[in-house]
């Protein structure tokens, strides 16, 4: 994977992102420490059991759109960041924004 992303042809030091990726692989992705990722390790990486994707996306949308940082989104904050909401899986890629919502 890293060889496809970065070829150290000059023999110089590796960039920080390569070092970080190597550490991530060693510490978190290669669970059985055999130097490669098997089917179970890939599944755990892509679909971790302990990660709530919907909650993470909702927190991301609030964090990026909540201009006054009151942990509440106003209609204006949502409309000012419409492109982020339309591109989000949490809003069904914008489809949910066309429905009437009492909370808005």
Beta strands, then each sheet from edge to edge (+ up, - down):
end
